[in-house]
Amino acid sequence: MEALVERLEHAVVRLEAVSAKMEGSAEGVSNGDIVNGVNGGLPQSVEAFDLLLSGPVSDYVVTSQAIGEDVAVHANMVKDALQVQRTFLKMSSTHKEPAQSELADLLKPISDNIQEIQNFREKNRGSKMFNHLSAVSESIPALGWVAVCQKPGPYVKEMTDAATFYTNRVLKDYKDTDKRHVDWVRSYLSIWTELQTYIKQHHTTGLVWSKTGPIVPSSEGPCPPPPPPPPGPPPVFADESPKAEDSAALHSALFAQLNQGEAITKGLKHVSDSQKTHKNPGLRSQHAVPASSPSKSQSPSALATRAPVQSHPPLLQLEGKKWRVEHQNQAHDLVISETELRQVVYIFNCSNSTLQIKGKVNSIIVDNCKKLGLVFDNVVGIVEVINSRDIQLQVMGRVPTISINKTEGCHVYLSQEALDCEIISAKSSEMNILVPHGDDYKEFPVPEQFKTVWDGSKLVTEPTEIAG
């Protein structure tokens, strides 16, 4: 903690030194840079940010101190990060936008504080306040709004949405037992709500720099991207999948297709003609089912007039907020890497294929697929499997709900972080949940048969025990 404070002080001093250096390059700042300031003091945008610090941020620190322990330490780190951002905003209000190389250097203290806050969560995974730490860790990249060129408000909103998954868990655990945690959730979320209002009023289309301040070289390019969310956990599937049964070995082979090193992370993979069965007769012959000879009752003319089977070209593309992955066959290197929190992924009519989804998306739907391997990092909403057969799901990060409907054969590999996932099934069979067990997985079947009895006042349904 002392090292963090020392580094923070250094960052603040560094920003102030750069600001002073830039002020020295001109005689002063014109009155046009101070809009409605008090007695010619701080610019209005900085005064408004100070109200954010003295209001919601101060309340958040107080409620965090009431809880204490890791939550209080984390709150002090957040407060310090916001102070660093305040120094940056003060400088930007009185100086012209610098060159990109200089801008990236000036943004580094903010980025370092974001990383420090996220690392604190990772180092305290055993904390009983882990949901509190996760809410902060997932949303703190919102401070990167200063690097978003157009409409930074929605970016902050997306980061806030990422926090609500964990704050809802805090409310669920404490709303009836400890009001301090309810106050903590309210105060923390209010920071980002007020920040969105602040941005809308003062930086609607991006960070506003002075137009008449000290002269510095103009920007040489677009704004750098905002600090990224925390990286997902390292893959746990490779050559160490369950090996007790033949079906488990098949699962291992399916997911091993993804373990191809850096080549798999280069972006979206377009399916080549050699992988398309409708363009590759040799590929069709390898997997075609021998057709039975026409019956004597079928005339050649009747066979000729039969409607041809329609074939659709493989599709993997982004349309608005939806990723469409359709009609893929024998494609084991499909990757979606450029994801956003608001996006959904719709996978339709794919067979004998493997798809990896990196980053965090809103939801995933698997519809009418067969022998599909799906690996994903984080999902905010739900993963739904419907009308499918032989599906393998690998959760690398977190997912709150998995729904399985009208599906025959579905194996779900959960990560350590996803053990609290709710799995809802209906009209499905051969479902198994695999949970981490040392360096391996332990498999648990999902009940398919139920017993219902009348207890005198209502029906009581419970799964039947399967012997062996």
The 8 nearest C-alpha neighbors of each residue, nearest first, counted from 0:
[[1, 3, 2, 4, 72, 5, 76, 6],
 [2, 0, 4, 3, 5, 6, 7, 8],
 [1, 3, 5, 0, 4, 6, 7, 8],
 [2, 4, 0, 6, 1, 5, 7, 115],
 [5, 3, 7, 1, 6, 2, 8, 0],
 [4, 6, 2, 8, 3, 7, 1, 9],
 [7, 5, 9, 3, 4, 8, 2, 10],
 [6, 8, 10, 4, 9, 5, 3, 11],
 [9, 7, 11, 5, 10, 6, 12, 4],
 [8, 10, 6, 12, 7, 11, 13, 5],
 [11, 9, 7, 13, 8, 12, 108, 6],
 [12, 10, 8, 14, 13, 9, 83, 15],
 [13, 11, 15, 9, 10, 14, 16, 8],
 [12, 14, 10, 16, 11, 15, 9, 17],
 [13, 15, 17, 11, 16, 12, 18, 10],
 [16, 14, 18, 12, 17, 13, 19, 11],
 [17, 15, 13, 19, 18, 14, 12, 20],
 [16, 18, 20, 14, 15, 19, 21, 13],
 [17, 19, 15, 21, 16, 20, 90, 22],
 [20, 18, 22, 16, 21, 17, 15, 23],
 [19, 21, 17, 23, 18, 22, 16, 24],
 [20, 22, 18, 24, 23, 19, 17, 213],
 [23, 21, 19, 24, 20, 25, 18, 213],
 [24, 22, 20, 21, 25, 19, 26, 27],
 [23, 25, 21, 22, 213, 20, 26, 214],
 [26, 24, 213, 23, 27, 22, 21, 214],
 [25, 27, 23, 24, 28, 22, 213, 29],
 [28, 26, 25, 29, 22, 213, 212, 23],
 [27, 29, 212, 30, 93, 32, 213, 211],
 [30, 28, 31, 32, 27, 211, 212, 33],
 [29, 31, 32, 33, 28, 34, 39, 211],
 [30, 32, 29, 33, 34, 211, 28, 210],
 [33, 31, 30, 29, 93, 34, 209, 28],
 [34, 32, 42, 30, 31, 36, 35, 39],
 [33, 35, 36, 43, 42, 32, 31, 30],
 [36, 34, 43, 33, 37, 42, 39, 38],
 [35, 37, 42, 39, 34, 43, 40, 41],
 [36, 38, 40, 39, 35, 41, 42, 43],
 [39, 37, 40, 36, 41, 35, 33, 42],
 [38, 40, 36, 37, 33, 41, 35, 30],
 [41, 39, 37, 38, 36, 42, 33, 43],
 [40, 42, 36, 46, 45, 43, 37, 39],
 [43, 41, 33, 36, 45, 44, 34, 46],
 [42, 44, 46, 36, 45, 34, 35, 47],
 [45, 43, 47, 46, 42, 201, 48, 92],
 [46, 44, 48, 47, 42, 43, 89, 49],
 [45, 47, 49, 43, 48, 44, 41, 42],
 [48, 46, 44, 50, 45, 49, 43, 51],
 [47, 49, 45, 51, 50, 46, 44, 52],
 [48, 50, 52, 46, 51, 47, 53, 45],
 [51, 49, 53, 47, 48, 52, 54, 46],
 [52, 50, 48, 54, 49, 53, 55, 56],
 [51, 53, 56, 49, 50, 54, 57, 55],
 [52, 54, 50, 57, 51, 49, 56, 55],
 [53, 55, 51, 57, 52, 56, 50, 58],
 [56, 54, 58, 190, 57, 51, 186, 189],
 [57, 55, 52, 59, 58, 54, 190, 53],
 [56, 58, 60, 53, 59, 54, 55, 52],
 [59, 57, 55, 61, 56, 60, 186, 62],
 [58, 60, 186, 56, 62, 57, 187, 61],
 [61, 59, 63, 57, 58, 62, 74, 64],
 [60, 62, 58, 64, 63, 59, 57, 65],
 [63, 61, 65, 59, 183, 64, 60, 58],
 [64, 62, 71, 60, 66, 65, 61, 70],
 [63, 65, 67, 71, 61, 66, 62, 60],
 [64, 66, 62, 63, 67, 61, 179, 71],
 [67, 65, 63, 64, 62, 70, 179, 68],
 [66, 68, 64, 71, 65, 70, 63, 69],
 [67, 69, 70, 71, 72, 66, 64, 128],
 [70, 68, 72, 71, 73, 67, 128, 126],
 [69, 71, 73, 72, 68, 63, 67, 74],
 [72, 70, 63, 67, 64, 74, 73, 69],
 [73, 71, 69, 75, 74, 70, 76, 68],
 [72, 74, 76, 70, 71, 75, 69, 77],
 [75, 73, 77, 71, 76, 72, 60, 78],
 [76, 74, 78, 72, 77, 73, 79, 71],
 [75, 77, 73, 79, 74, 78, 80, 116],
 [78, 76, 74, 80, 75, 79, 81, 73],
 [77, 79, 75, 81, 80, 76, 74, 82],
 [78, 80, 82, 76, 77, 81, 75, 83],
 [81, 79, 77, 83, 82, 78, 112, 76],
 [80, 82, 84, 78, 83, 79, 85, 77],
 [83, 81, 85, 79, 84, 80, 78, 86],
 [84, 82, 80, 86, 81, 85, 11, 79],
 [83, 85, 81, 87, 82, 86, 88, 109],
 [84, 86, 82, 88, 87, 83, 81, 89],
 [87, 85, 89, 83, 84, 88, 90, 82],
 [86, 88, 84, 90, 85, 89, 91, 83],
 [89, 87, 85, 91, 90, 86, 84, 92],
 [88, 90, 86, 92, 87, 91, 45, 85],
 [89, 91, 87, 88, 92, 93, 18, 94],
 [92, 90, 88, 208, 94, 93, 89, 87],
 [93, 91, 209, 89, 208, 90, 94, 88],
 [92, 94, 209, 212, 91, 90, 32, 28],
 [95, 93, 212, 209, 91, 213, 92, 90],
 [94, 96, 209, 208, 212, 210, 215, 97],
 [95, 97, 208, 217, 94, 218, 98, 215],
 [98, 96, 215, 216, 218, 217, 102, 101],
 [97, 99, 218, 101, 217, 100, 216, 219],
 [98, 100, 102, 101, 218, 219, 103, 97],
 [99, 101, 103, 102, 98, 104, 97, 219],
 [100, 102, 104, 99, 98, 103, 97, 105],
 [103, 101, 99, 105, 104, 100, 97, 98],
 [104, 102, 106, 100, 105, 101, 99, 107],
 [103, 105, 101, 102, 107, 106, 100, 108],
 [106, 104, 102, 103, 107, 101, 108, 14],
 [107, 105, 103, 104, 109, 108, 102, 110],
 [106, 108, 110, 104, 109, 105, 111, 103],
 [109, 107, 111, 110, 10, 106, 112, 105],
 [110, 108, 112, 107, 111, 106, 113, 84],
 [109, 111, 107, 113, 108, 112, 114, 226],
 [112, 110, 108, 114, 109, 113, 107, 115],
 [113, 111, 115, 109, 114, 110, 80, 116],
 [112, 114, 110, 116, 115, 111, 139, 140],
 [113, 115, 111, 117, 112, 116, 118, 110],
 [114, 116, 112, 118, 113, 117, 111, 119],
 [117, 115, 119, 113, 114, 118, 112, 136],
 [116, 118, 136, 114, 119, 120, 115, 113],
 [119, 117, 121, 115, 120, 116, 114, 122],
 [118, 120, 122, 116, 117, 121, 115, 123],
 [119, 121, 123, 118, 117, 122, 132, 124],
 [122, 120, 118, 119, 123, 124, 117, 133],
 [121, 123, 119, 120, 124, 118, 125, 117],
 [124, 122, 120, 125, 126, 121, 119, 129],
 [125, 123, 126, 121, 122, 129, 120, 127],
 [124, 126, 123, 127, 129, 122, 128, 121],
 [127, 125, 129, 128, 123, 124, 69, 132],
 [126, 128, 129, 125, 130, 124, 131, 69],
 [127, 129, 126, 131, 130, 132, 70, 69],
 [128, 130, 132, 126, 131, 127, 133, 124],
 [131, 129, 133, 165, 132, 128, 134, 169],
 [132, 130, 134, 128, 129, 133, 135, 70],
 [133, 131, 129, 135, 130, 120, 134, 136],
 [132, 134, 136, 130, 135, 131, 137, 129],
 [135, 133, 162, 165, 131, 137, 132, 136],
 [134, 136, 132, 133, 138, 137, 139, 131],
 [135, 137, 117, 133, 139, 134, 138, 132],
 [136, 138, 134, 135, 162, 133, 161, 139],
 [139, 137, 158, 162, 135, 140, 159, 136],
 [138, 140, 141, 136, 135, 137, 142, 113],
 [141, 139, 142, 138, 143, 226, 113, 228],
 [142, 140, 155, 139, 143, 158, 144, 138],
 [143, 141, 140, 144, 139, 145, 109, 84],
 [142, 144, 225, 141, 145, 140, 226, 146],
 [145, 143, 147, 151, 146, 142, 141, 225],
 [146, 144, 143, 206, 147, 142, 205, 151],
 [145, 147, 144, 225, 143, 222, 223, 224],
 [148, 146, 144, 151, 145, 149, 225, 205],
 [147, 149, 205, 222, 146, 150, 204, 151],
 [150, 148, 204, 205, 147, 151, 203, 206],
 [149, 151, 204, 152, 203, 205, 153, 148],
 [150, 152, 154, 144, 147, 153, 149, 205],
 [151, 153, 195, 155, 154, 150, 198, 156],
 [154, 152, 156, 155, 151, 157, 150, 195],
 [155, 153, 151, 157, 156, 152, 158, 144],
 [154, 156, 141, 158, 152, 153, 157, 159],
 [155, 157, 153, 159, 154, 158, 160, 152],
 [158, 156, 160, 154, 159, 155, 153, 161],
 [157, 159, 138, 161, 155, 160, 156, 141],
 [160, 158, 156, 162, 161, 157, 138, 155],
 [159, 161, 157, 163, 162, 158, 156, 164],
 [160, 162, 158, 159, 163, 137, 164, 138],
 [163, 161, 134, 159, 160, 138, 164, 165],
 [162, 164, 166, 160, 165, 161, 167, 159],
 [165, 163, 162, 167, 166, 161, 168, 379],
 [166, 164, 168, 134, 167, 163, 130, 162],
 [165, 167, 163, 169, 168, 164, 134, 184],
 [168, 166, 170, 165, 169, 164, 163, 171],
 [169, 167, 171, 165, 166, 170, 172, 164],
 [168, 170, 166, 172, 167, 171, 173, 130],
 [171, 169, 174, 167, 173, 168, 172, 181],
 [170, 172, 168, 169, 173, 174, 167, 175],
 [171, 173, 169, 170, 168, 174, 175, 176],
 [172, 174, 176, 177, 170, 175, 171, 169],
 [175, 173, 170, 176, 171, 181, 177, 178],
 [176, 174, 173, 177, 178, 172, 171, 170],
 [175, 177, 173, 174, 178, 172, 180, 179],
 [176, 178, 173, 179, 180, 174, 175, 181],
 [177, 179, 181, 180, 174, 182, 176, 173],
 [180, 178, 182, 177, 181, 183, 62, 66],
 [179, 181, 183, 182, 178, 177, 184, 173],
 [180, 182, 178, 184, 183, 179, 174, 170],
 [183, 181, 185, 179, 180, 184, 186, 178],
 [182, 184, 180, 186, 62, 181, 185, 187],
 [185, 183, 181, 187, 182, 186, 166, 188],
 [184, 186, 182, 183, 188, 187, 189, 181],
 [187, 185, 59, 189, 183, 184, 188, 58],
 [188, 186, 184, 189, 59, 190, 185, 183],
 [187, 189, 190, 185, 191, 186, 184, 192],
 [188, 190, 192, 186, 187, 191, 193, 55],
 [191, 189, 55, 188, 193, 187, 192, 56],
 [190, 192, 194, 193, 189, 188, 195, 159],
 [191, 193, 189, 195, 194, 190, 188, 196],
 [192, 194, 196, 190, 195, 191, 189, 197],
 [193, 195, 191, 197, 196, 192, 190, 198],
 [196, 194, 198, 152, 192, 193, 197, 191],
 [197, 195, 193, 199, 194, 198, 200, 192],
 [196, 198, 194, 200, 195, 199, 193, 201],
 [199, 197, 202, 195, 201, 200, 196, 203],
 [200, 198, 203, 196, 197, 201, 202, 195],
 [199, 201, 197, 198, 202, 196, 203, 44],
 [200, 202, 198, 199, 44, 203, 197, 207],
 [203, 201, 198, 205, 206, 204, 207, 199],
 [204, 202, 199, 198, 150, 205, 201, 200],
 [205, 203, 150, 149, 202, 151, 148, 206],
 [206, 204, 148, 149, 202, 203, 150, 151],
 [205, 207, 202, 145, 208, 204, 148, 146],
 [208, 206, 202, 205, 209, 92, 91, 201],
 [209, 207, 91, 92, 95, 96, 94, 210],
 [208, 210, 95, 94, 93, 92, 212, 211],
 [209, 211, 95, 212, 208, 94, 32, 93],
 [212, 210, 209, 29, 213, 32, 31, 95],
 [211, 213, 94, 28, 93, 209, 95, 210],
 [214, 212, 25, 94, 22, 24, 95, 215],
 [213, 215, 95, 212, 216, 25, 94, 24],
 [214, 216, 97, 95, 217, 213, 96, 98],
 [217, 215, 98, 97, 218, 214, 96, 95],
 [218, 216, 98, 97, 219, 215, 96, 95],
 [217, 219, 98, 99, 220, 97, 96, 216],
 [220, 218, 98, 99, 217, 221, 216, 100],
 [221, 219, 218, 99, 222, 98, 223, 217],
 [222, 220, 223, 219, 148, 218, 99, 224],
 [221, 223, 148, 146, 224, 147, 220, 99],
 [224, 222, 146, 221, 225, 103, 147, 99],
 [223, 225, 146, 222, 147, 226, 227, 143],
 [226, 224, 143, 146, 147, 227, 144, 223],
 [225, 227, 143, 140, 110, 224, 228, 113],
 [226, 228, 225, 229, 140, 230, 224, 143],
 [227, 229, 140, 230, 226, 137, 138, 358],
 [230, 228, 227, 231, 117, 137, 136, 114],
 [231, 229, 228, 232, 358, 227, 233, 376],
 [230, 232, 396, 376, 229, 233, 395, 358],
 [231, 233, 396, 395, 234, 230, 376, 235],
 [234, 232, 235, 231, 395, 230, 396, 236],
 [235, 233, 236, 232, 395, 237, 231, 258],
 [234, 236, 233, 237, 395, 414, 239, 438],
 [237, 235, 234, 240, 239, 238, 254, 255],
 [238, 236, 255, 239, 235, 258, 240, 251],
 [237, 239, 240, 251, 236, 255, 252, 254],
 [240, 238, 237, 439, 236, 241, 438, 251],
 [239, 241, 251, 238, 439, 236, 242, 440],
 [242, 240, 247, 440, 243, 439, 248, 239],
 [241, 243, 248, 244, 247, 240, 245, 239],
 [242, 244, 241, 247, 245, 248, 246, 240],
 [245, 243, 247, 246, 242, 248, 241, 249],
 [244, 246, 248, 247, 249, 243, 242, 250],
 [247, 245, 249, 248, 244, 250, 242, 243],
 [246, 248, 250, 241, 249, 244, 245, 242],
 [249, 247, 251, 245, 250, 246, 242, 252],
 [248, 250, 246, 252, 247, 251, 253, 245],
 [251, 249, 247, 253, 248, 252, 254, 246],
 [252, 250, 248, 240, 254, 249, 253, 255],
 [251, 253, 255, 249, 250, 254, 248, 256],
 [254, 252, 250, 251, 255, 256, 249, 372],
 [253, 255, 256, 251, 252, 257, 250, 372],
 [256, 254, 252, 258, 257, 237, 253, 251],
 [257, 255, 254, 258, 253, 331, 259, 252],
 [258, 256, 255, 259, 254, 332, 263, 355],
 [257, 259, 255, 256, 260, 237, 254, 263],
 [258, 260, 257, 263, 262, 261, 256, 255],
 [259, 261, 262, 258, 263, 264, 257, 265],
 [262, 260, 263, 264, 259, 265, 258, 257],
 [263, 261, 260, 264, 265, 259, 266, 258],
 [262, 264, 261, 265, 259, 260, 332, 334],
 [265, 263, 261, 266, 262, 336, 334, 260],
 [264, 266, 263, 262, 267, 261, 336, 268],
 [267, 265, 264, 336, 334, 268, 335, 337],
 [266, 268, 334, 335, 269, 333, 336, 265],
 [267, 269, 333, 334, 270, 266, 332, 335],
 [270, 268, 271, 267, 315, 333, 314, 313],
 [269, 271, 274, 268, 272, 313, 330, 275],
 [272, 270, 273, 274, 269, 275, 268, 330],
 [273, 271, 275, 274, 278, 270, 279, 276],
 [272, 274, 271, 275, 279, 278, 276, 282],
 [273, 275, 272, 271, 270, 276, 329, 330],
 [276, 274, 272, 278, 277, 273, 279, 271],
 [275, 277, 279, 278, 283, 282, 274, 280],
 [276, 278, 275, 279, 310, 280, 283, 312],
 [279, 277, 276, 275, 272, 280, 273, 274],
 [278, 280, 276, 281, 282, 277, 273, 275],
 [281, 279, 283, 282, 284, 278, 276, 277],
 [282, 280, 284, 283, 279, 285, 276, 278],
 [283, 281, 285, 284, 280, 279, 276, 286],
 [284, 282, 280, 281, 285, 276, 287, 286],
 [283, 285, 281, 287, 282, 286, 280, 288],
 [286, 284, 282, 283, 287, 281, 280, 288],
 [285, 287, 284, 283, 288, 282, 289, 281],
 [288, 286, 284, 283, 285, 289, 290, 282],
 [287, 289, 290, 286, 284, 285, 291, 283],
 [290, 288, 287, 291, 292, 286, 284, 285],
 [289, 291, 288, 292, 287, 293, 294, 284],
 [292, 290, 293, 289, 294, 288, 295, 287],
 [291, 293, 294, 290, 295, 289, 297, 296],
 [294, 292, 291, 297, 295, 296, 298, 302],
 [293, 295, 296, 297, 292, 298, 291, 299],
 [294, 296, 297, 293, 298, 292, 299, 301],
 [295, 297, 294, 298, 293, 301, 299, 302],
 [298, 296, 295, 294, 301, 293, 299, 302],
 [297, 299, 301, 300, 296, 302, 295, 294],
 [300, 298, 302, 301, 303, 297, 304, 293],
 [299, 301, 303, 298, 302, 304, 297, 305],
 [300, 302, 298, 304, 299, 303, 297, 305],
 [303, 301, 299, 305, 300, 304, 298, 297],
 [302, 304, 300, 301, 305, 299, 306, 298],
 [303, 305, 301, 302, 306, 300, 307, 299],
 [306, 304, 302, 303, 307, 301, 300, 308],
 [305, 307, 304, 308, 303, 309, 302, 301],
 [308, 306, 309, 305, 304, 310, 303, 302],
 [307, 309, 310, 306, 305, 311, 277, 304],
 [310, 308, 307, 311, 306, 277, 312, 326],
 [311, 309, 308, 312, 277, 326, 307, 276],
 [310, 312, 326, 313, 309, 277, 314, 325],
 [311, 313, 314, 326, 310, 275, 277, 327],
 [314, 312, 326, 327, 325, 311, 315, 270],
 [313, 315, 325, 324, 316, 312, 326, 323],
 [316, 314, 324, 323, 325, 313, 322, 317],
 [315, 317, 323, 322, 314, 318, 324, 321],
 [318, 316, 322, 321, 323, 319, 320, 315],
 [319, 317, 321, 320, 322, 316, 323, 342],
 [318, 320, 321, 317, 322, 342, 343, 316],
 [319, 321, 342, 318, 343, 341, 322, 317],
 [322, 320, 343, 318, 319, 342, 317, 344],
 [321, 323, 317, 344, 316, 345, 343, 318],
 [324, 322, 345, 316, 315, 325, 321, 317],
 [325, 323, 315, 346, 314, 345, 347, 322],
 [324, 326, 347, 314, 327, 346, 348, 313],
 [327, 325, 313, 349, 348, 328, 311, 314],
 [326, 328, 349, 313, 325, 330, 350, 352],
 [327, 329, 350, 330, 351, 352, 349, 326],
 [328, 330, 351, 352, 331, 274, 350, 327],
 [331, 329, 352, 328, 332, 327, 353, 333],
 [330, 332, 353, 352, 333, 256, 329, 354],
 [333, 331, 330, 353, 334, 354, 257, 268],
 [332, 334, 354, 268, 331, 353, 355, 330],
 [335, 333, 355, 267, 354, 356, 268, 336],
 [336, 334, 356, 267, 337, 357, 355, 266],
 [335, 337, 357, 266, 338, 334, 356, 267],
 [338, 336, 335, 339, 266, 357, 358, 267],
 [337, 339, 336, 358, 360, 359, 357, 342],
 [340, 338, 341, 342, 360, 359, 337, 358],
 [339, 341, 360, 361, 359, 342, 157, 338],
 [342, 340, 361, 339, 360, 320, 343, 157],
 [343, 341, 320, 360, 361, 339, 340, 321],
 [342, 344, 362, 321, 361, 363, 360, 322],
 [343, 345, 322, 363, 321, 323, 364, 362],
 [346, 344, 364, 323, 363, 322, 324, 365],
 [347, 345, 324, 365, 325, 364, 366, 323],
 [346, 348, 325, 366, 349, 367, 368, 365],
 [349, 347, 368, 367, 326, 325, 366, 350],
 [350, 348, 327, 368, 326, 347, 328, 325],
 [349, 351, 369, 328, 352, 370, 368, 371],
 [352, 350, 370, 329, 371, 328, 369, 330],
 [353, 351, 330, 331, 329, 371, 350, 328],
 [352, 354, 331, 372, 371, 373, 333, 332],
 [353, 355, 333, 373, 334, 372, 374, 356],
 [354, 356, 374, 334, 375, 373, 335, 333],
 [357, 355, 375, 335, 334, 336, 374, 376],
 [358, 356, 336, 376, 375, 335, 355, 359],
 [357, 359, 376, 338, 377, 360, 356, 336],
 [358, 360, 377, 340, 378, 339, 376, 338],
 [361, 359, 340, 378, 342, 339, 362, 343],
 [360, 362, 379, 341, 343, 380, 342, 340],
 [361, 363, 343, 381, 380, 382, 360, 378],
 [362, 364, 344, 382, 343, 345, 383, 381],
 [365, 363, 383, 345, 382, 346, 384, 366],
 [366, 364, 384, 346, 383, 347, 385, 345],
 [365, 367, 347, 385, 368, 386, 346, 384],
 [368, 366, 387, 386, 348, 347, 385, 365],
 [369, 367, 348, 387, 349, 366, 350, 347],
 [370, 368, 350, 388, 371, 387, 389, 349],
 [371, 369, 389, 351, 350, 390, 388, 372],
 [370, 372, 390, 352, 369, 351, 350, 353],
 [371, 373, 353, 391, 390, 392, 354, 352],
 [372, 374, 392, 354, 353, 355, 391, 393],
 [373, 375, 393, 355, 392, 394, 356, 354],
 [376, 374, 356, 394, 355, 357, 395, 377],
 [375, 377, 395, 396, 357, 358, 394, 231],
 [378, 376, 359, 397, 396, 398, 375, 358],
 [377, 379, 398, 360, 361, 359, 380, 362],
 [378, 380, 361, 398, 360, 362, 377, 381],
 [381, 379, 362, 361, 378, 399, 400, 398],
 [382, 380, 400, 362, 401, 383, 399, 363],
 [381, 383, 363, 401, 362, 364, 402, 400],
 [384, 382, 402, 364, 401, 403, 365, 381],
 [383, 385, 365, 403, 364, 402, 404, 366],
 [386, 384, 404, 366, 387, 405, 406, 403],
 [387, 385, 367, 405, 406, 366, 404, 384],
 [386, 388, 367, 406, 368, 385, 369, 366],
 [389, 387, 407, 369, 408, 406, 390, 370],
 [390, 388, 408, 370, 409, 369, 407, 391],
 [389, 391, 409, 371, 370, 388, 372, 408],
 [390, 392, 372, 410, 409, 411, 373, 371],
 [393, 391, 411, 373, 374, 412, 372, 410],
 [392, 394, 374, 412, 411, 373, 395, 413],
 [395, 393, 413, 375, 414, 396, 412, 374],
 [396, 394, 376, 414, 375, 393, 232, 234],
 [397, 395, 376, 377, 394, 416, 231, 232],
 [398, 396, 417, 377, 416, 378, 399, 394],
 [397, 399, 378, 400, 377, 417, 420, 379],
 [400, 398, 420, 421, 380, 381, 397, 379],
 [401, 399, 421, 381, 420, 398, 422, 382],
 [400, 402, 382, 422, 381, 383, 423, 421],
 [401, 403, 383, 423, 424, 422, 384, 382],
 [404, 402, 424, 384, 383, 385, 423, 425],
 [403, 405, 385, 425, 406, 424, 427, 426],
 [406, 404, 426, 427, 386, 385, 425, 407],
 [405, 407, 427, 387, 386, 404, 388, 385],
 [408, 406, 388, 428, 427, 429, 389, 409],
 [407, 409, 429, 389, 388, 430, 428, 390],
 [408, 410, 390, 430, 389, 391, 429, 431],
 [409, 411, 431, 391, 430, 432, 392, 390],
 [410, 412, 392, 432, 433, 391, 393, 413],
 [413, 411, 393, 433, 392, 394, 432, 434],
 [414, 412, 394, 434, 417, 433, 411, 418],
 [415, 413, 417, 416, 395, 394, 396, 435],
 [414, 416, 417, 418, 435, 413, 434, 396],
 [417, 415, 414, 397, 418, 396, 419, 413],
 [418, 416, 397, 414, 419, 420, 415, 413],
 [417, 419, 420, 415, 416, 413, 414, 434],
 [418, 420, 417, 421, 399, 416, 398, 397],
 [419, 421, 399, 417, 418, 400, 398, 422],
 [422, 420, 400, 399, 401, 423, 419, 402],
 [421, 423, 401, 400, 402, 420, 424, 403],
 [424, 422, 402, 403, 401, 421, 425, 400],
 [425, 423, 403, 404, 402, 427, 422, 426],
 [424, 426, 404, 427, 403, 405, 423, 402],
 [425, 427, 405, 404, 424, 428, 406, 403],
 [428, 426, 406, 405, 425, 407, 404, 424],
 [427, 429, 407, 430, 408, 447, 406, 426],
 [430, 428, 408, 407, 409, 431, 427, 444],
 [429, 431, 409, 445, 408, 428, 410, 444],
 [432, 430, 444, 410, 443, 445, 411, 409],
 [431, 433, 411, 443, 442, 410, 444, 412],
 [434, 432, 442, 412, 441, 440, 411, 443],
 [433, 435, 440, 413, 441, 412, 436, 432],
 [436, 434, 440, 439, 437, 441, 415, 414],
 [437, 435, 440, 439, 441, 438, 434, 433],
 [436, 438, 439, 435, 440, 441, 434, 239],
 [439, 437, 436, 239, 440, 435, 235, 240],
 [438, 440, 436, 437, 240, 241, 239, 435],
 [441, 439, 435, 436, 434, 241, 433, 442],
 [440, 442, 433, 434, 436, 435, 443, 439],
 [441, 443, 433, 432, 440, 431, 434, 444],
 [442, 444, 432, 431, 433, 445, 441, 434],
 [445, 443, 431, 430, 432, 446, 442, 429],
 [444, 446, 430, 431, 447, 443, 432, 429],
 [447, 445, 448, 462, 444, 463, 449, 430],
 [446, 448, 428, 445, 449, 427, 462, 429],
 [449, 447, 446, 463, 462, 450, 464, 461],
 [450, 448, 462, 463, 461, 460, 451, 447],
 [449, 451, 461, 460, 463, 462, 452, 448],
 [450, 452, 460, 459, 458, 461, 449, 453],
 [453, 451, 459, 458, 454, 460, 450, 457],
 [452, 454, 458, 455, 457, 459, 456, 451],
 [455, 453, 456, 457, 452, 458, 459, 451],
 [456, 454, 453, 457, 458, 452, 459, 451],
 [455, 457, 454, 453, 458, 459, 452, 451],
 [458, 456, 453, 454, 455, 459, 452, 460],
 [457, 459, 453, 452, 454, 451, 460, 456],
 [460, 458, 452, 451, 453, 457, 461, 454],
 [459, 461, 451, 450, 458, 449, 452, 462],
 [460, 462, 450, 449, 463, 451, 459, 448],
 [463, 461, 449, 448, 450, 446, 464, 460],
 [464, 462, 449, 448, 450, 465, 461, 446],
 [463, 465, 466, 462, 446, 448, 449, 467],
 [466, 464, 463, 467, 446, 448, 462, 444],
 [465, 467, 464, 463, 446, 444, 448, 462],
 [466, 465, 464, 444, 443, 463, 446, 442]]
